[in-house]
Amino acid sequence: MQLELKDLRLFLLIAQAGSLTRASEQSHLSLAATSARIKALEEQAGMPLLIREARGVRLSPPGEAFLHHARAMLEQTRQLQADLQEYGAGLRGHVRVFANTTAVTEFMPDILAAYLMQHPHISVDLQERPNAHIAHDIREGRADLGIIAGEVDTHGLTSLHFSTDRLVLVTPDTPAWRSHQQIAFAQVLHEHFVGMHRHSTLQTFLDQIGQQLGHTLRLRIQLSNFDAMCRMVAAGVGVAVVPESAALRHRSQSPLHRVQLQDAWAVRPRYMLLREGQMPSPHVQALMDAIQAYHLPQAAPQGAGAPAG
């Protein structure tokens, strides 16, 4: 097929609008010109991409597949333009990473500091996203690399396990709490909580768990990082759920008690995600190697995959 970007953009508009007329208006084309372009696409494909109905159009099964690839091609074009602009500014590469809260706040800053010093001509765009959204965005080609924790649907993705995260309950270091070494999350839902900011992936996840158990978390304050949360807990403001690494790092700074959560979801394997069949560029591979090396003592054998969930 001989595809033009303007036709891919037009097809995307039609899919979003569900109407040839509205898509024509948005693209500043006549309805006849829009119909002719779509007909030419369908002739090249050898099958209908749209199902015409009285009140508009909807995608046929081949049209759904065409839309998926059209989105990916347009996103890759956008990334190409951005990368070329950075070449012009003296950079020779760009890596876009979508990761969950723990990755963004706990270990990626250290990894990226070393990586960027070793690769002075590479820039990195690190964005926090919910785990499930990360998987979807990688499938759609919106980022080069995804970093998730826990189980998500990895259909259409290549996943590489690199470490295992554990969420723990941190509490004030009082005699009442010191009597607890492990506890179920359901048993502490009546407590006041110190939480992460409302848009964090971890806080969203914990709110969902609470709702599934029939409770709304009693949040006294929401903060932007785990160290601040631990300081609040140590001061007696409430309890918090944080990565074990954050709890261990903070225990030498102020009195804090750590309680293991008995819930299965508290143990969260971490994975790097790529689109299935995608060969990472050299600078993406270098970042993946740096992430793996940082967690090497607990990394799983290469090629282990995240089960679909």
Secondary structure, 3 states (H helix, E strand, C coil): CCCCHHHHHHHHHHHHHCCHHHHHHHHCCCHHHHHHHHHHHHHHHCCCCEEEECCEEEECHHHHHHHHHHHHHHHHHHHHHHHHHHHHCCCCEEEEEEECHHHHHHHHHHHHHHHHHHCCCEEEEEEECCHHHHHHHHHCCCCCEEEEECCCCCCCEEEEEEEEEEEEEEECCCHHHHCCCEECHHHHCCCEEEEECCCCHHHHHHHHHHHHCCCCCEEEEEECCHHHHHHHHHCCCCEEEEEHHHHHHHCCCCCCEEEEECCHHHEEEEEEEEECCCCCCHHHHHHHHHHHHHCHHHCCCCCCCCCCC
